[in-house]
Amino acid sequence: MVQFIQGRDITLAELIDKFGLQRADNEQFFLEWQQDLPELSDLEKQSLNEVKTEYLHLSKYPILEPVVKIVVLSPLLRLAGFYQPPFYIASKEEVRISSEDEGMIIRGRIDILVFHPPLWVLVIEAKRADYSLVPAIPQALAYMLADATSAKPVFGFVTNGSEFQFIKLTKQSTPRYALSYTLSLNCGDDLYTVVKVLKHLAGLIRNL
């Protein structure tokens, strides 16, 4: 019997069991979030300082997912250059992926997909401010596994407005993934680092 499951309900254990997903143990696997990051201009830093100030002001009340997208995510994507050629943005993109034995089918909608046809560049999951990023990671990985372009790595980005984490997935013979550290809007210059990583990923795709 085929098991249908929503992407938001998938667990990491199910992805490992049904799709053969493995966590990469090589520190060199995901250097894109750590090395060769670009510098930010003073104007870009000022914009990010404003994002932080606005978020902290609004967080006195519960911040739901749409507000996270407007107040935090949208400015980050703009500063990273994802609203400019060669990139395009899709929202609530439907995805469906089945395990090799077709015993499990995952269905869902990606919150935001940044793509450069035919490549998926960045799968983004945004959660409300009081949600942990932990359950968002297998959801993002499930959607990343649905990418049909297996020759290139796919990157994921999960955020609840105050915390951010990057994901890398490759799908050659065995799907393998790695995670960045969790970066925090409340921790030093972490918000600068988030945009630096996003800009670096955009640059890598432009230079393909």
C-alpha positions in Angstrom: 0.0 0.0 0.0 1.3 3.4 -1.0 1.8 5.8 1.9 1.0 9.5 1.2 2.5 12.0 3.5 2.6 15.8 3.6 6.1 17.4 3.4 5.5 19.3 6.6 5.0 16.0 8.5 8.0 14.1 7.1 10.8 13.1 9.6 14.5 12.8 9.0 14.3 9.1 9.9 11.8 8.6 7.1 14.0 10.3 4.6 16.9 8.1 5.6 14.8 5.0 5.5 12.8 5.5 2.3 15.2 7.7 0.2 18.6 6.6 1.4 19.5 10.1 2.5 22.9 10.3 4.3 24.5 13.1 6.2 27.9 14.0 4.8 30.7 13.6 7.4 33.3 15.4 5.3 33.9 18.9 6.5 34.8 19.9 2.9 31.4 18.9 1.6 29.7 22.3 2.5 32.3 25.0 2.3 30.0 27.4 0.3 28.6 28.9 3.5 32.1 29.4 5.1 34.6 30.4 2.4 35.1 33.1 -0.2 32.2 35.2 1.3 31.9 38.7 -0.2 32.2 41.9 1.8 29.1 44.0 2.4 28.9 47.7 1.7 28.1 50.2 4.5 24.7 50.7 2.8 24.0 47.0 2.9 24.9 46.8 6.6 22.7 49.8 7.3 19.8 48.0 5.6 20.4 44.9 7.6 20.6 46.9 10.8 17.1 48.3 9.9 15.8 44.8 9.3 17.0 43.8 12.8 15.5 46.9 14.5 12.2 46.4 12.7 12.0 42.7 13.6 12.9 43.3 17.3 10.2 46.0 17.4 7.5 43.7 15.9 8.5 40.7 17.9 6.9 42.2 21.0 3.8 40.5 19.6 3.7 37.0 18.0 5.2 37.1 14.5 3.5 34.8 12.0 5.0 33.3 8.9 3.7 36.0 6.4 5.3 38.7 8.6 8.6 36.8 8.7 8.6 36.7 4.9 7.8 40.4 4.5 10.0 41.9 7.3 13.1 39.6 7.2 13.2 37.2 4.2 12.2 39.6 1.5 15.0 42.2 2.3 17.6 39.4 2.6 16.7 38.0 -0.9 16.8 41.5 -2.4 20.2 42.3 -0.9 21.5 39.0 -2.1 20.5 39.8 -5.7 17.9 37.1 -6.1 15.3 39.5 -7.5 17.6 40.3 -10.5 18.6 38.3 -13.6 19.2 35.4 -14.1 17.0 34.4 -11.1 13.3 34.0 -10.7 11.1 33.5 -7.7 8.2 31.1 -7.3 5.9 30.8 -4.2 4.0 27.8 -3.0 5.4 25.6 -5.8 3.9 22.1 -5.7 6.3 19.2 -5.4 5.8 15.4 -5.3 8.5 12.8 -4.7 8.2 9.1 -4.4 10.7 6.6 -2.9 12.4 4.1 -5.2 10.0 1.3 -4.2 7.1 3.8 -4.5 6.0 2.9 -1.0 6.0 6.5 0.1 4.9 9.6 -1.8 5.6 13.0 -0.3 3.5 16.0 -1.4 3.8 19.6 -0.4 4.4 23.2 -1.5 7.7 25.0 -1.2 7.3 28.4 0.5 9.7 30.1 -1.8 11.8 28.7 -4.6 14.6 30.6 -6.2 15.4 29.2 -9.6 17.6 29.8 -12.7 16.0 27.6 -15.4 16.4 24.7 -15.3 18.3 24.8 -12.0 16.7 25.0 -8.6 19.0 27.4 -6.7 17.5 27.8 -3.3 14.6 26.0 -1.5 13.3 28.3 1.3 11.1 27.4 4.2 9.9 30.2 6.5 8.3 29.5 9.8 6.6 31.6 12.4 8.9 33.2 15.0 8.2 30.9 17.8 8.8 27.7 15.8 12.1 25.7 16.0 14.0 25.2 12.8 14.5 21.5 13.6 11.3 20.2 12.0 11.8 22.6 9.0 15.0 20.9 8.0 13.5 17.5 6.9 10.7 19.4 5.2 13.2 21.4 3.2 15.3 18.3 2.4 12.2 16.5 1.1 11.5 19.3 -1.3 15.1 19.5 -2.3 15.1 15.8 -3.1 12.3 16.5 -5.6 14.6 18.6 -7.8 15.0 16.8 -11.1 18.5 18.3 -11.8 20.7 15.8 -10.0 24.0 16.9 -11.5 24.1 20.1 -9.5 23.9 20.6 -5.8 20.7 22.2 -4.4 20.8 24.6 -1.5 18.2 25.1 1.2 17.5 27.9 3.6 15.3 27.8 6.6 14.3 30.7 8.9 11.9 31.7 11.6 12.9 35.3 11.4 15.4 35.3 14.1 17.3 32.1 13.3 18.8 30.9 10.0 20.3 27.7 8.7 21.6 26.7 5.3 21.4 23.2 3.8 23.3 21.6 0.9 22.1 18.5 -0.9 23.8 16.4 -3.7 22.0 13.6 -5.5 24.5 11.6 -7.5 24.5 7.9 -6.6 23.5 8.5 -2.9 21.7 11.7 -1.7 23.9 13.4 0.8 23.3 16.6 2.8 25.0 18.9 5.3 23.9 21.8 7.5 25.5 25.1 8.4 25.6 26.3 12.0 22.5 28.0 13.2 22.9 31.7 12.7 21.0 34.2 14.8 19.7 37.7 14.2 20.5 38.3 17.9 24.1 37.2 17.7 26.7 39.7 16.7 27.1 40.1 12.9 25.3 36.8 12.1 22.7 38.6 10.0 25.6 40.0 7.9 26.9 36.5 7.5 23.5 35.3 6.3 23.4 37.8 3.4 27.1 37.1 2.6 26.3 33.4 2.2 23.2 34.2 0.1 25.3 36.5 -2.1 28.0 33.9 -2.5 25.5 31.3 -3.6 24.0 33.7 -6.1 27.5 34.4 -7.5 28.2 30.7 -7.8 25.1 30.1 -9.9 25.8 33.2 -12.1 29.2 31.8 -12.9 28.1 28.3 -13.9 
